[in-house]
Amino acid sequence: MKTPILAPSLLSADFSNLEKAIKQIEKGAGSAVHIDVMDGQFVPEITYGEPVVRSIRKLTKLPFDVHLMTEHPERQVQLFAAAGADWITFHYEATPHAHRIIQIIHELGKKAGVALCPGTPVSVLSEILPCADIILVMTVNPGWGGQKIIPSCVDKISELKKLREQNGYGYLISCDGGINKDTLKNVLDAGVDVVVSGSSFFTGKLTWKK
């Protein structure tokens, strides 16, 4: 079995020293940098915007996995693409124009991802799966820290893997939320391709080998 990609989330890093955090990701076998963009509307918190992404782009050659937890993601896609994002993931729940946003992301030369909140079934993506590059399964409710993984969300990973095999789709399956040394095996067994880890990675409780 191919080793999944580890994409540590800067949300759990020390915001006063993001350069140190990125070096830790490189040394800790991270293959991408997950960047959670929160607008205080789609989720309660506010994190950082395009200027921060642009300023840290020069610090690493690792791909930037930008996760837009924002309302009206179509308004931010071009800004984050220009700032250095390589993968841009938006929430299905945040827009009625998911297919068009995927088209825009592809036109900008970037990989397009679609994220699902825990309460959203995989079935809503039936028209999108053929053209998406990444499907991000939120295994906790986005925007609130310290949550435990929701078991039914792990089942979505298995469902997406089965759909990919049955239809010959090419998307990667990513998961985010509550991933630690105790829950990692569950998502790996389900067939995840990209593991997003925040506090467990930066505290050293989750180690990784490429």
Disulfide bonds with the S-S distance in Angstrom:
none
